[in-house]
């Protein structure tokens, strides 16, 4: 009889461990909605697994915080630019591009926007978009040619003929 109880307990523990691991996998991928749902399901089914319950509650709170709609009022060029830089640094490239495009709409002749968009596209491995924006940045301000030649993130483009033409143009 005790052996059966132990097996049931081990099975329950394995199910809890698997459910928790699935939630953590979604969390680490940045899929906070999916992780939140998985953590809620975990907490409702596996309340006896004290070892994981406290951690699950903490990660659930983190997920919910990250899912909250940001209410930062963005109005000016600098608002969009700075928040775009923030999103870029967070690795949220698509959101960064959306913000940078809005900044570009406000000041279409601002080279730093095109340079930052080129950098973002480079990080997304979208070479053609990167080079188009880099060319535009350099056309607006030759200073970006020097920056691009020394930018660590552009190292992957150093053997690209088009990159070399763009960064050496007068």
C-alpha positions in Angstrom: 0.0 0.0 0.0 2.8 2.4 0.9 4.5 1.6 -2.4 1.4 2.6 -4.3 1.2 5.9 -2.5 4.9 6.6 -3.2 4.4 5.9 -6.9 1.3 8.2 -7.0 3.3 10.9 -5.2 6.2 10.6 -7.7 3.8 10.7 -10.6 2.2 13.9 -9.3 5.6 15.4 -8.7 6.7 14.6 -12.3 3.5 16.2 -13.6 4.1 19.3 -11.5 7.7 19.5 -12.6 6.7 19.1 -16.3 4.0 21.8 -16.0 6.4 24.2 -14.3 9.1 23.5 -16.9 6.6 24.3 -19.7 5.7 27.6 -18.1 9.3 28.5 -17.6 10.1 27.6 -21.2 7.4 30.1 -22.4 8.7 32.7 -19.9 12.2 32.5 -21.1 11.0 32.8 -24.7 9.3 36.1 -23.7 5.9 34.6 -24.3 4.5 36.1 -21.1 0.8 35.5 -22.0 1.4 31.8 -22.6 3.6 31.6 -19.5 1.0 33.4 -17.4 -1.7 30.9 -18.4 0.6 28.0 -17.8 1.6 29.3 -14.3 -2.1 29.9 -13.4 -2.9 26.3 -14.5 0.1 25.0 -12.5 -1.0 26.9 -9.4 -4.5 25.6 -9.6 -3.5 22.0 -10.1 -0.3 21.6 -8.0 -0.8 23.5 -4.8 0.8 20.7 -2.8 4.2 21.2 -4.5 5.4 23.9 -2.1 8.9 23.8 -3.7 7.5 25.3 -6.9 4.4 27.2 -5.7 6.3 30.3 -4.4 8.5 30.5 -7.5 5.4 30.2 -9.7 3.7 33.0 -7.9 6.8 35.3 -8.4 7.0 34.4 -12.1 3.3 35.0 -12.5 3.6 38.5 -11.0 6.5 39.2 -13.4 4.5 38.0 -16.4 1.5 40.1 -15.4 3.8 43.1 -15.0 5.3 42.7 -18.4 1.9 42.2 -20.0 0.5 45.4 -18.7 -0.1 48.0 -21.4 2.5 50.7 -21.1 1.0 54.1 -20.6 4.0 56.2 -21.5 2.7 59.2 -23.4 4.8 59.5 -26.6 4.4 62.8 -28.4 7.7 64.2 -29.5 10.5 63.1 -31.7 12.7 62.6 -28.6 10.0 60.5 -26.9 9.8 58.1 -29.8 13.6 58.1 -30.3 14.5 57.4 -26.7 11.8 54.8 -26.2 13.0 53.2 -29.5 16.5 53.0 -28.1 15.2 51.5 -24.9 13.2 48.8 -26.8 16.3 48.1 -29.0 18.4 47.6 -25.8 15.7 45.2 -24.5 16.0 43.1 -27.7 12.5 44.0 -28.8 13.5 44.8 -32.4 10.1 45.0 -34.0 8.7 47.3 -31.4 11.9 49.4 -31.6 11.4 49.8 -35.4 7.8 50.8 -34.9 8.9 53.6 -32.5 11.8 54.7 -34.7 9.5 54.9 -37.7 7.3 57.2 -35.8 10.3 59.3 -34.8 11.4 59.3 -38.5 7.9 60.6 -39.5 8.4 63.5 -37.1 11.9 64.4 -38.4 12.5 62.7 -41.7 15.9 64.3 -42.2 17.4 63.2 -38.9 20.3 60.8 -39.7 20.5 59.2 -36.2 17.0 57.6 -36.8 18.2 56.0 -40.0 21.4 54.8 -38.4 19.6 53.3 -35.5 17.1 51.6 -37.8 20.1 50.2 -39.8 21.5 48.9 -36.6 18.2 47.3 -35.7 17.8 45.7 -39.1 21.3 44.4 -38.8 20.5 42.7 -35.5 17.5 41.2 -37.1 19.7 39.9 -39.9 17.8 41.9 -42.5 20.8 43.0 -44.5 19.1 44.9 -47.4 16.9 47.0 -45.0 20.0 47.6 -42.9 22.1 48.8 -45.8 19.3 51.0 -47.2 18.9 52.8 -43.9 22.6 53.1 -43.3 23.0 54.7 -46.8 20.3 57.2 -45.9 21.9 58.0 -42.6 25.3 58.6 -44.2 23.7 60.8 -46.9 22.2 62.9 -44.2 25.4 63.1 -42.1 28.9 61.8 -43.0 29.6 61.2 -39.3 27.6 58.0 -39.5 30.1 56.6 -42.0 32.8 56.7 -39.3 30.4 55.2 -36.7 29.4 52.4 -39.0 33.0 51.5 -39.8 33.6 51.1 -36.1 30.3 49.6 -35.0 30.7 46.2 -33.5 27.3 45.1 -34.6 28.1 45.8 -38.2 31.1 43.4 -38.1 29.0 40.8 -39.9 28.8 43.1 -42.8 32.5 44.0 -43.2 32.9 41.6 -46.1 29.7 42.8 -47.8 30.6 44.8 -50.9 27.6 47.0 -50.6 28.4 47.8 -47.0 32.0 48.7 -48.0 30.7 50.9 -50.8 28.3 52.7 -48.5 30.7 53.3 -45.7 33.4 54.6 -48.0 31.2 56.9 -50.1 32.2 60.6 -49.9 
